[in-house]
Amino acid sequence: MAQRLAECGLTVHPHKTKIVYCKDADRRGGYPTEKFDFLGFTFRPRRSKNRWGKHFINFSPAVNNKAAKAMRQTLRQWGLHLRSDKSLDDLARMFNPVLRGWINYYGRFYQSALYPTFQHLDRILARWATGKYKRLRRHKRRAQQWIQQIARRQPGLFAHWRLLKSAAGR
């Protein structure tokens, strides 16, 4: 393989290059390396559904842990909970382009891997609500329920609410 790539003027990194066993429903054997990361995705065996609704194991990509962590850090850097001067509509307008970009890129395959990151965003929005509204001030659970009610009423307000609503409808 290295020789063929050298003909094209490419080189192989000795530590990063490895043979990966693409374990799935047809290949059930074991191998030391059964997953790899590439362009923000982790390729590994995952549970999937066929067109008849039957579950099987498939070797497929999903957002990797490093990319999900970077997304959560970006959410933290936005300082949403400190923006009590803004309305929920303003926050949605400000941050939806980034959320849509993440959904379009990382949600192409195995969208459910994005759910924990977007649930984290909902917790941040609940924290914002406790700072914005006096009646939610020391009521964390009530603030989370308030955000969930708005998400059910207006699923198009935040880009990730549409994604989570489509998952709940399945």
N, C-alpha and C positions, 0 to 999 in steps of 0.2 A: 504494500500500500504506500509506504514512504517513497519507494522508488517511482511509482506512478505519479505521485504528487510532485516529486522533484522534476519530472519531465514537464510539468505545467508551471514550474517556477515557484512551487509552494513547499513549505517545510512543515514537519510534524513536531509538535512540542512533546518532548519525551515524558514529562510528568502528567500532562493533561490528556494525552492520547491513550485510550484503553479500549478493550473489546468489552461490549456490554451485552449481556444476555437479555433479549427482549421477551421476557416471560409473559405469557398470556394463556388463554384457555387451551390452546393447542400445544404450547411448549410449557410443560409443567416442571421441568427439571430445575435444579438449583445451580447457582453460580455465584462466585464472590461479589461480582458487580452486576446489579440488576436495575440500576437507574443512572441517569446522568442529567446535568443541568446545561441548558443552552438558551441564550437570549431571553433570560428571565423566566424560563419554563423548566419544570422538572419532568422528565419523561420517565415514567415508571408504570408498573402494573396497577390498574385501577378497575374498580367495578363499574360496568356499563350496562345499559339496557339495549336489547335489540328491538327491532320494529314490532315484535309481538309482545313486548313487555317482559321478556325473560332476561334475568341477570346473567352476566358472564364476565370473565376477566379479560381486559383489553390493555395493551401497552399504549398509553396515551399521555399527552402533555397537560400540565396545569401550572398555574402561577407557582413559582418556587418560593420557599420561605424567605429568602433574602429580598426578593422583590416585594413580597407582602409586608415585610418589616419596613422597607423603604417607604411604602405607601402610608403605613401607620405613622412613621416619623414625619412625613409631609403633612399629614392631618394634624399632628401635634404642633408643627411649626406654624400652621395657619392661625393658631390661637383662637379658634372659634368661640370657646367659652368666655373669652374676654370681650367679645364684640356685642355686648348687650345693647349698644346703640343701633344696631341693625335689626331689620325684621327678618323673618324666616324666608320671605321672598327674596330679599336682598342677598342673603347668604346663598340661596339656591342659584341666583343669577351669577354670583361671584365664583362659585366653585363647581358648577355643573360641567363646564368645558373640560376640566381636569378629570372629573369623575367619568364622564363619557369616554374620554381617551383611555382611561384604565379599563373600562368595560369593553371597549372595542378591541383593545389589544389583548388583554389577559383573559377576557371572557369569551374569546373565540372558541376555546376548548375548555371543557370542564368548568363551567361557570360557578358551580357550587364551592369551588376552592376560594372564590372571592368573598363568600358570605361572611366569614369571621371578620374580615377587614371592614366591610360595610356595616356590620353590627357594631363594631368599634366606633364608627362614625355616628351611628345613632345614639350611642352612649354619650359621645361628645355633644351632640345636639341636645340631649336631655340635660346635660350639665349647663349648656348655654341657657336653656329654658329656666333652670333654677336660679340663674343670675338675672334673667330678664323679668320674670314674673314673680311677684311677691307670694302668690298663693302656692307656688311650687318650691319656694325657697328651701325648706329643709325636708323635701319629700322626693327623694331620688326615684323611687318606684313610680310615684304618681307622675313625675316628669317623663319617665320612659313610656308610660302608658299614654300620656298626652301626645308624645311624638308618634307612637304607633297609631293612634287614632287619626292624626293628620295624614300619616302615610297611607292609611286605608281610604280616607276621604279624597286625598289629592295625590294619587300615585305618580303623577307626572311632575310634581314639584321638584324633587331631587331625582337625578338620573338613576341612582342605585335603588330607589324605591320601586321603580318599574321592574327592575331585575328581580328583586326580592318578592314582588307581588306575583310575577309570572311563575316563580318557583313555588309559591304557596298554592297557586291555582292548579298545579299538576297533581 
